[in-house]
Amino acid sequence: MIHSQLKILDTCSSTNDIAIKSAKKGLSEGCSFLSYLQTNGRGRNSNQWESIKGNLHLSTILRPKTNKIYWHQLSLIIGLSI
């Protein structure tokens, strides 16, 4: 079972950056970071976009137990589940 925890931030550079740093420090799977505004948001292939206030800026730490060759499918599965 994944234990979830939500950390809410007013502003951050990137929720992905915070999640990656926190995961490297050992924060558990399921911890999410929500920010009302990102100053340096980016998407796939490091594409930047304007992260305006009012949009959903969220990153969650996942530690998949499947083989890495299947990890690319996670974004599709998660997208379909929302």
N, C-alpha and C positions, 0 to 999 in steps of 0.2 A: 504494500500500500504506500502511495506517495503522500507524504504530509506536506500540505501547502502552507505557504506564508506569503503575504502580500506586503510589499514595502512601497509606500506612496511618496512620491517626490514632487515638489512644485516644479522644479526645473532641473534638467541634467544635460550633459553633453549627448549621451546616447544610452538608452536602457540596455542595449546589447553590450556596450563597454562595461557597464556596471555588473551585468550578469556574468560576463566572462571573468572579470577580476574576482568576483565573489566565488564563482565555481572553483577557480584555481586555489582560493584560500580554503576550500573545503565545505562551502555552504551546501546544504543538502538539495537534492532533486525536488522540484516542485516549488521552490522559492521564486516568486515573480516580482518584477519591478515595474511599477506604473508611474509614468511622469506626465504631468499636464502639458509640459513644453519641453522639446528637445532642441538644443542649439547646434548639434552636429549629427543629426539622424542620417542613416544611410540604409540602403537596401542591398539586394543581391549585386555581386560584382563591385561592391563599394560605391554604387550609384548614390548620389546625395539627393535629398528632396527637402522641401520646406515642411518642417514639422510645426504646423500652426496649432495654437491653443484650441482645444475643443475636440481634437482627434484622439484616437486611442494609440498611445505609445506604450507598448508592453513587451517585456521579454521574460521568458521563464527558463529556469535551469532544468535541462533534461539530461539524464544519464542512461541512454538506451543500452539494453543488454543484448541486442541483436548484433549481428555481424555488420561492420561498417559499410559493406557494399549496399545495404538497404537503407542507410540513414537518409539518403536523398529523398526517399519516399515519405518521410515524416512531414514535410511541409504540405504535401498534397493531402495526406490523411488528416492533419490538423485543420487545414483550410476547409475541407469538406465537413468536418465535425462542428464547425462554428455556426 
